[in-house]
Amino acid sequence: MASSITFRFLLFGAVFFMFSSLFAQNIVKNISGKVVDDEMEPIPLATVMLHDIDQKVVLSAVTDSVGKFSFRYEAPGRYSIKVKYLGYEDYQSPFFVLDDVNFNTISLSILENSLKEVEIKAKAKILEINGGTITYNVANTIGGQDVSALEALKRAPGVYVENENSITLNGKSGVQILLDGRQTFLSGTELTDLLKSLSSNNLQSIEIINSPTAKFDATGSAGIINIKTKKNQTKGVSGTITSGVAYGVSPKQNQNFTFGYRINKINLFGNYSHTLGNYNYLYGTNREQNGKSYDSHTDDIDKRQKMSSQVGMDYFINDKNTIGLMVNGNFIFGGGITDTKTDIRTLPSSVIDESLEAVNDYYGQGTSRYNFNLNYKYEDTLGHVLNIDADYGFFDKWNKNLQSNIYRDNQETLISQSLYRTLNGIDINLKGVKIDYSANLWQGKFESGIKYSVVNSVNDSRFYHVDKGLDSLDNQRSNSFQFNERISSAYVDYKQTVQNWSFQAGLRMEISDSKGLLFYRENDMELDNTIKRNFTNLFPFFAVTVKPKENHNVSFSYGRRIERPAYQDLNPFVYLLDELSFWQGNPFLNPELTQRLTLLYSFKNSTVVSLNFAYTDEFNARVTDTVDIEKIVMISRNVGTQKHWSLSLTQNLTPKPWWDITFNGLLYYIQNNVSFDQYRNLDLQQLAGRVTLQQSFQLPFKMKAEVSASYNSNRLSGANNFSRAVSQVDLGLQKTFIKDKATLRFAVNDIYKGNKSRYTQSFPGFVSTSYGYYESRQVRLSFTYRFSSGASKTQRTRDSALENESGRIK
């Protein structure tokens, strides 16, 4: 099997390379290279100038985020390139005759004392556009600081978070979330919990990749969001301390500390943050089912405290070889309580027949997430790059819940009551290894890689009836579920530029082999049920880009993506909200597959317009369905197909030197052809839009102000959720002092509480209307102090071998 797979990829690569060689004749010559520091770390935004024989500058450019630059020029003659970057010695090459020249790697030497004497006046951008990748620089904002990573993510262009647990990009679900190039080990509610535990003060930027190449794992039908944390950028000692308070419904306190120590061949870095305080949520549902109305309202107090930490080390063996170790830990612990009251009526009467009050007392909860990454990188001056990543991840979650259900009639007379206890535990181990190799080939770039990962998940759920203080196990609602999965993948990718055209093509193969084993007890007998799955999928990617004139780019791309179900969604255990509503897993879920087309136009670093179409088969959504006469279940199902069209505009504007504007507008159309069963088939369509506008103002006395606004129209989400419009306005003000080492920030989010969700679901015989408010209005005050000694450097990045699997923990 392995040799057959290898042969297929080698055959594909050979055919593609033969095709690419047909374009070898160039009229316009290409001059390229990569700029790095004395430790082989890339230097972004370095100025590269092309000089003629008279030392006149004929062209100039800046290096990209990985230090690369490229010129296209056709006038014959002798030329030289000069590289300049603040704090480093200038570099100038010998003169050469114009031809296709690759300088490979240009190393700049640092001026050790330069940064102590130079004050940088450049204005930091909030939004950067590089082709199809949009970078939202969280560290350059006011409102994006002193909040959770989830709150910062909500401000990124095209991103929306529905009901605090579903992240969409350009109106489509199925987003792959990476943290420093690695998956976050979580999805759904657990992913948003993790992002809530991370402080935005540790974030540098959020990268939005709308058209991932074959190099990325195929998961993420809507695209990829890579959240990048701050790294050590100075030689010597550096650090940041932030302390803040916030108040919404209740007070909160956040603390953040980052440190770095870089000397000679060793770089140490790390951070710690916590958020203390309760979060208060209000939500409810009014549903009509079988001639009755169930009107429920829930007061939810989340008492969990959140902590996160990271520590890492890089050792630079020499100018070509580097090894690194990184350890991440995230912890959520504490109690919580939900109080739900449901009024039950017989339609069309408005008189309450009876009421149900259900209290969930989560008297014990804990979540621990660990990830260990060992990385080796080789990079030489000829463009050969080898990356090897070995990962181990561990996720542990448990909770203890005591739930009471009390029925009363319309005279508040007790009818019946019951008490349940649930004990749930989830242990997930993830192991993976990944090897990536890239090289310059035929005036283009060749990339390839292989990956192997293993996932073992154990879920133990016990449901007890509590009577007179004694617990009795309910075997029908208790089980143990084990899930094991192995995924093997390999890819090849090649990109070449011919005059004003660029061509890129790649192919990724993924083979997944899984086994689910359910243990349960029935009729005093121990039983088990086994579910085996095996999938082999090919994920091609193709893109062509043309540069009709300077600073203008037009590209078209095609890709095939997959969205595998979350591990916990495969567990058939039942979780009760109350005796009338509950959640349940589905072990028969299939992965959903998406075909994606993208047409993109970009201008300089200021404008990008994107037109996308995606067709999804085996569309997976969490639906609310009826059970028996009066109960409902929330369960994930493959419900049909989805067609998704979107048109987006992202724009940077600078009307005045002291005034910056970032704008994102999105218009999208969704068509869901879904089926709950053979009698309930729905063809649902919705045109929707979203607008975000962020303005920043440079004020006197080293002050800065920020105003952000967003509006989301009526929209369709999930399978059949129609949501009403919501909007939000945020204000922020900051002042720096003590030689810009200290910053004081004040901000108000959602000043008029406009971000209140309301949505409806319906099918024949069932209608429900829901609402939710998640304490979005908050007032925040914080103080930050930065200290450092030494000259500025850049921190290398790495990818994980568990980018895909870990994101499916829910």
N, C-alpha and C positions, 0 to 999 in steps of 0.2 A: 504493500500500500504506500509506504513512505517513498520508495523509489519511483513509483508511478506518479505520485504528486510532484516530486522533484522534476521528473522528465517533462510534465506538462508545463511547469513554470519556465524551465529552460527553453522549451520549444517556443512558448509565447514570447519570451524575451528575445530570442534570436530572430523571429519573424519581425517583431516590432523594430529591432535595431536595423535590420536590412531595409525596412521601409523608411526609417528616419534618415539613412545615409543618402537617399535620393536628393535630399535638400542640402547637400554639402557645399554647393557653390553660392558664395555670398558676395554681394556687391558692397553692401554696407558692412564695415568691419566692426567687430565687437571687442571692446576692451573691458576686462572684468577682473575681479579679485576680491579678497577678503581682508579686512583690517582687524588686527587683534592687538592685545597688550603684551607685555613681556611674559605673561603667564598663559598665553594662548587663549585668553578670554576675548570674545568678540566685542568690538567697540561700535555701538550704534551712533548714528547722527554725526559721524566724522565727515569733514568736508574733503572731497576728492576733486582735484582740478586737472584738466588736460591742458598743458602748455605747448605752444608751437616753438620753433627754433629761436624765435625772438622773445621768448618768455611771456608771450601774450596768452591770456586764458581764453581758450576757444570753447570749452565746455566745463560744467561743474555739476556735481551731484553730491548726495549724502548717503552714507551707508545705512542699510536697513537694520531691523532689530537683531539680526545675526551677524552684523558687520560686513555684509556683502555690498558691492557696488558694480555698476555696469554702464559703459558708454557705447553709443553707436555713432560712428563718424565715417565719412567717405572721402574727404579731401586728401589726396596724396601728400606726403611730406614726412618730416621727422618731428617726433613729439616726445614729451615727458609727462609723467603724472606727479602731482604733489599732494600729500595728505597732511591735513591739519586737524588737530583736536585739542581743545583747551586742557592744559595740564600735561601735555605730552610734547616731545620733540617732533618737529616737522620731518617728514620723509619726502625725498624727491628721487625719482628713478633716473637711470641713465636714459639718454635719448634713443629712440627706436624708430624704425621705418613703420608707417601705418600698416597694420595687418591685424588679424585676429590674435590678440594677445591676452593670455590669462596670467596675471601676476600671482595667482594662487594666494599665498598668505603674506601680508605685509605687517610686520611687527613694529609697534611704536614703543619708544622708551619713555617712561614717566619722568616728569620733572617733580621731584619729591616735594619741593617747597612751594610749588606754584599755587596750589589751592589756598594756601594761607594768605596770599597777597592779592588774590583776584576775587572780586565780588560778582557773582553771576547775575545778570540782569534779565536774562531771557525769561519770557513768560511761558509757564507750563501749560500745555494744552490739555483740555479735558477729554477730547475725542480725537483719535488719530485714525486715518483711513489708509490702508495699504492693500490695494487691489480689492479682493473680496473679504478681507479680514478687517473688522472694526474693533479698535481697542478703546475701551472706556477706562480712563486713568482715574481710579478711585482716589488715589493719594492726592490728586490735584483738586479735589472738590471739598466743599464744606459740609453739605448735607449728607455726603457719603461717608463721613467720618463719625466715630463714636456710636455706631450702630452695629448690628449684626451683619455678617456677610450676606444673609438673605435680604435684608433691607437695602444693602448696597446693590445687590443684583437686580432688584426691582427697578433701579434707575438706569440700567443699561439699555441701549437702543434695541427695540424689538422684543424685549423680555417682559413677560407678565407672569405673575404668580397668582393663581386662582385658589381662593380659600386656604391660603397658607400651606398647601400641600401639592399643588400641581404647577409645574414650571413649563411655560410654552415659549416658543421662539417664532416670531412673525405669525402668531396665531395658531401654530401647530404644536401638538404635544409630541413627545418622543425626543427630548433633548438629552444629549450625552454631556454630563457635567464632569469636568476634570479639575483637579486641584494641583497646580504646578505640573501639569501634564499627566497626572495620575488620577484614576477614578477615586471617588469619595467614599466608597464602600457602602453607600446608602442610596435609596430612591424613595419617592413618595414622601410620606410624613416623616420618615426617619432621615431622609436627605435634608428636608427643611429644618428638622431639629438640629442636625449637624451644622448647617449653615448659620443657625441661630447661635450655636455655641462658639462660632468663630468671630472674632472681632474684626470689623472692617479696617481698624487701624493697622492690622497686619497685612492688608491687601495693597498691592501695587497697581494692578489693573485687571480688567476682565476682557478677555479676547472672545470675539464672536466669529466663528468660522462657519459660513453658510454652505460652503461646498467642500467638505473634507475629501482628501485624496485617498488612494488605496493604502497609503502608509498608516492611516488611522484605523483603529478597530471599526468594524462595519456598523456597530451599534450607534444609534442616533439618527432617526429618520428626519428630524427637523434641523439637524446641524449639531455643532459642538460649541460649548461654552467652557473656556479654560480660565479658571480663576487663579491668578498669579499672586503669590505672596511676596512681601518685601524680603530682600536678601541683603546680606552684608556687602557694602559697596566701598569700604574704606580700609586702607592698611592701618594696622594698629587696633585700637579699641573704639567701638562705637555702640550706641544704644539709644533707645527712646523709651520714655515713661509717660503713660497717659492715664489720667484718672478722671472719671466723669460720673455724673448723676443724671437721671432722667425721671420724668413723671408723666404718666398717662392716667390710668385708673388708680395705679399704686406706684410707690417709689421703687427705683431700681438703681443699682450701682454697677459700673463696669471699670475694670482695671486691665491695663495692657503693658507688657514689658517686652522689649526686643533687645538682643545683644549680639555683638559680633566681635571676633578677634582674628585678625589676619596678619600673619607674619611669615616671611620667607615662603616655604612650600606648604604651609598649613593654614587652613581657613576654618574657623569654628563659628557657628551661628545657631540661633535658637530664639524662641519666643514663648511667652505665657500670657494667657488672658482668661478672664472670667466675667460672667454676668450673674449678678445676684439680685433676687427680687421675683415677685410673682407676676404672671401675665394673666390678664382677665379677658375672656372671650364670651360673646353672646351670640347664640345662633338658635335656629329653630326651623320647624317645617309644619306646614298645614297640608294634609293630604286627604283626598276623597277616594274611598275604596269600598266597593260593594255596598253602596248606599249609606255609608257612615263617614263622618269627618273626624280626623285625628289632628288636633292642634297642639303641637308640642313646642316648648320653650326651654332652652338649656342655659344655665349659668355655669361656666367652666372656669375654674381657677387652676392654672398650671403653676405648681409650687416647685418645679424642678430647677435646680441650679446648674449652670453650664460652665464647663472649663475646657480649655484646649491648650496643647503644648507641642512644641517641636524642637528637636535638637539635631544638629547635623555637623559633619566634618568632611572637607575635601582635602586630599593630599595630592600635590602636584609633583609626581615622580620626576618628570622632566618636561621639556617643552612639547612633548607629543603624548604623554601618558598621564592620566589622572584617575584616581579612585576616590569614591565617596560613599559615605554612609549617612542615611537619614532615618530618623525615628519620629513618628507622629502619634499623638494620643489625644483622644477626645472623650470627655466624660460628661454624662448627664445623670443627675441623681436628685431624689427628693420625691415628695408626694404630689397629690393633686386630687381634685374633687369635682365631679360634675353633678349638677342637680337639675333633673329634667322633669317637667310637669306636662302631662298630656291630658287635654280635655276631649272627651269622646261624645259625639252627638250623632243622632239619627237624622239624616237629611230628609226633607228640607228644613226641619226644625232647628232653631237656634238655642234650644234648651239643652244644657249639659246633662247627659245621662249618667255618666260616671267619669272619674278622673284617675289617672295613674301617676304616682310620684315615684321616680326611680333615682336613687342616689348611688353613684359609683365612688367609693372611697378607695383611691389608689394609695394605700398605706405603705407601700413599698415599691420603688421603681429604681432601676439602674441600667445604664447603657455605657458600655466601654468599647472603644474602637482603637485598635493599634495597627500601625503599618510600618514594616521595616523594609528599607530599600538599600540594596548594595549595587553600586554602579561602577563600571569601568569604561573609560573613553580613550580612544586612540585617534589622533588627528595629526596628519603630516602636512607639509607645505605643498604637496601635489594634489590635495583635495580628497584624499582617502580618509574616511571617517568610520570608525567602528564603535558602536555602543552596545554594551551588554548590561542588562538589568536583571537582577534576581530579587523577587519580592516574597514577603510573607505577610499575610494580613489575618487579623483575628477580630471577630465581632461577637460581643456577648451582651444579651439583653434579657432582663427578667422583670416581671411585675407581679404584684399581689393586689388583688382587687376584691373588695367586699361590696356586694350590690344588694340593695333592698328594693323591693317592688311593693307598693302599697296602693290598693284600690279603694276608692271611696265613692259613695253615691252623691247626688246633687245636694244632699243635706249634710255632707261631710261625715257621714256615718261609715265606719270601717266595713268593707265588704270582705276583703281577703288581703293577705300579705305573705311574702316569701322572701327568703334571704339566700344568696348564693355567694360562693367564694371561688375565684379562679386563680390558678397559679400557672404562669406561662414562662417558659424559658427557651431562648434561641441561642445556639452556638454555631458560628460559621467560621470555617478555616479556609483561607485562600492561599494558594501557592502558584507561583508563575516564574517563568524565565523568558526573556525576550532578547533577540540579537538583531541589530539593525546595521546595515552597511551601505555607504554611499560613496560615489566616486565620480570624477569628471570623465565623460566618455563622449568622443566624437563631438566636441564643442557643446555638449549638453551635460545633463546630470542624471546619473543612474542611481536608483535606490532599491534596496531589497531587504527582506527580513523574514524571520520566523519567530513563532511564539507558541508556547505550550503552557496551559494553566489547568489547575485542579481545584475544584470547589467541593467541600464537604459541609453539609448543613444538617443540624439535628434540632428538631423542634419538639418540645415536650409540653403538652397542654393538659391541665387537669381541672375538671369542673366539679364542684361540690355543692350539695344541698346542705344548708345549715339549719338545724332544727334543735332548739333548746340547747344551743351552744355546742352541739355535736355535728361534725362534718361527715357526710356520706358521699362517696365518690359516685358520680354519674358516668357509667361506662359508655353510654351512647354519645356523650358530648366530650369525652376525653380521648386523646390519642397520642401516639408518638410518630413523628414523620421524619424520615431521613431522605436527604436528596444529595446525590453525588453526580458531578458533571465534569467532563474533560473536554477541553476545546483546543484543537490544533489549528494553526493558521500560518499562512505564508503569503508574501506579496512581492511584486516587482512593479517599479514605476520608473518612467523615463520622461525627461523634459528637455526640449531643444528649441532654440530661438533661431529663426531664419529671417533675416532682414527685420521687417516690422511685425512678423508673426511669431507666436510661440505655440508649441504643440506639447501636450502632456497626455500620457495614457498610462494606465496601470490596471492591474488585476490582483484581487485578493481572494484567496480560498480559505474557507473556515469549515472545519469538521467538528461537530459537537456530538458527544455521546453521553447521555444522561440516564439515571435510574432513580426513580422515586419509590420509596418503600414505606407503606403506611401500616402501623401496628395499632390494633384496636381490640376491644373485647365485646362479644355479642353472645347472648344466651349462655353465659358462664364459660365461653370458649375464647381462647386467645387466637385471633385471626390476623392475617396480613394480606396486603394487596400490593402488587408490584406494577409499576408503570415505567416502561423503557422507551426511550426516544433516541433516534439517530438521524442527524441532518448533515448534509454536505451542500454548501452553497458557494457560488461564485459571485463576487462583487466587483464588476468592472467600473472604471472611472475614466472619463475622457474630457479634455478641455482644450479649446483653441482660443487664443487671444490675439487680437490685432491692435496695433497702435497707429491709427490713421494720421495722427499728428502729435506733436510734442504735448505731453501732459494729459493726453486722452487715451483711454484704454477701453476696449469692448471685448468681452469674453462670453463664451458659451460653454457650458459643462453639463455632463450627464453622470449620474452615479446611482448605484443600487445600495440600499441600506437595510438593516434588520433591527428589530426591537424585540429582544427576548423578555419573557415575563420575569417579574421580580420573584426572588426565591420564596418569600413568604406568601405570595399570591398562589403558589402551587400547593400550599398546605391547606387541606380541606377543613381545618378546625373552625368552629363557630365562636365569634366574640359577640357578647350581648351588650348593646347600649341600654336596652330595657327589654321587658318580655315581649314587646311588640316590634322591635327593630334590632337587627344584628348584622354583623359582617361575616363573610364566609370566603374561604379560599377555593381555588378551582385547580385540581391537579391535571386537568386535561387541556390547559391553555397551550396554544401553539404560538410560535413567534410570528410577528407581523412583518411583512416585507414591503418596502417602499421603493418605487422608481422615482427619481428626482431629476428635473431639468431646471437649469438656471441660466438666465441671460443677464449680464451685468455690465454696467457702464460706470467708469470712475474718472474723475478729473482732479489732478493734483492730489493734495492731501486734504481736500475739502468737500468733495461730493461723491456719493455713490448711489446709483439707482439700480435696483435689483428686481427682476421679474422671475418668479418661481412657479413651478407646477410640480405637484407630488401626487402620486397614486399609490394608495396603501391597500394591500390585500390582507385578509385575516386581521382586520382592524380590531385592536384590543382596547376595551374601555371598561371602567367600573360603572356598572349600571345598578339602578334600584328597581327591584322586581317584587311582585306580590308573592306571598306564601300563605297557604291556608286561606282563611276568610279575612283576617284582620292584621296579619303580620307582613313585614317587608324585610327583604334581604338586600344588602349591598355586596355585590360580587363582581369579579372581573371575568369578562367573557370575550371570545372572538365573535363579534356581532355582525361583520360584513365588510364593506369596503368604504374608503374615504377618498374623495378628490379634493385637493387643496390648491387654490391659486392665490398668489400674493404679489403685491407691488409695493415696494418700499423706497423711501428717499431718506438718506442721511446727509446732513449738510452742516458744515462749519462756516460761521460768518464772524467777521470782525468789523462792525460798523465804525468803531472808534478804537484808538489804541488802548483805551481803558475798559472796553466793552466787548465781551465775547459771547457768542450765541451758538448753541448746539441744538439741532432740530432733527427729529425723526418722525416721519409720517408713514403709516402703514395702512394699506387697504387690502383686505383679503376676503375670499369667498370659499365657503366650505359646503360640500355636498356629502352627506352621510347616507349610504344605502344600507340600513341595518335591519336585523331580524332578531326578535326575542324568541320566537318560535314560529311554527308554520302558519299561525293565525295572526301574528302581530309583526307585520313588515312595514317599515317606515322609510320614506324617502324625504330627508330633511335637508333644507338649504338655508343659508344665511350669508348675507353680505355684511361685513363689519369693518371697523376702522379704529386706529389708535394713533394718538398724537402726543408727543412729549417735547417740551421746550425747556431748555435750561440756559439761564443767563447768569454771567458772572461779571462783577464790576470791581475794578481797582479803585479804591478810595484813598484819600489822603491819610497821613499818619499810619502808614503800613496796615491799612485795614482793607478788607475784601468782603463784598456782599454777594449773595447768591439767591436767585429765585428760580424755582423749578415748578413746572406744572405738567399734568398728564390728564388725558381724557380717553376713556375706552367706551366705545359705543355698545349697543345691544349686540350680542354675539352668541355663537353656538360653540359649546365645548363638550368634551366627552362624546357619548353616543347621542344623547337627546337632551342635553342641558342648555336651555336658552336663558342667558344672563342679561340683566338690565345694565344700563350705562352707569359707570362710576367715574369719578374724577378726584384729583388731589392737587393741592398747592403746598409747597414747602418753602420755608424761608431760612436763611443762614447768614451769620455774620462772624468774622474772625479778625483777630488782631495779633500781630507778631511783635515781640519785643525781646530785650536782652540779646541784642545782636542777632536777631532772628532765630535764636535757639529755643525760645518759648512761644507757644501759641495758645490763645484763649479763644474758644469757640462757643457760640450760642446758636441754637437752631430750634425750629418748630416744624414738625411734620404734620401734614393733613390738617391744616388750621381750622377748616370748617367741617371736619369729619365727613368728607364726601366719599371716602372709600368704604362703603357699606355694600356688601354683595347681596344680590337678590336674583334668584333664578328659578325656573320652572322645569318640570319633567312631566311627560304625559304619554300615554298610549291608551288604547281602548279599555275603559273600565278603571282607569287610574290617572289621577292628576295630583301633583304636589307642587307647592310653592315654598321656597326656602329663603332664609336670610342669614347674614352673618356679619359680625363686626369684631375685628381682631386687634383692638387697641392701637390703631394706626396713628391716632393723634397723640403726640408726645412732645414735651419740652425738654431740651437737653442742654447741659452746660458741662464743658470739659476743659482740662488744662493739659498741655503736652510740653515736655522738655526733652530736647535732643542734645546728646553729647558725642563728641568724636575727636580723635586725634589721628592724623595721617591723611593720605591722599586718596581721592575717589577711585574706586575700582568697580568692576562689574562682577556679578555672581553668575556662575554657569547654571544651566538648567538641565533637567534630566526627565526621562519618561519612565513609566512604570510598566512592568509586565502584567499588571492586573487592571489595565485601563478599562476593560469592558466588564469583567465579571463582578468587580466590587461594586459597581454602580447599580447592581440589581438587588442588593440587600435593601429591604423596605422597612 
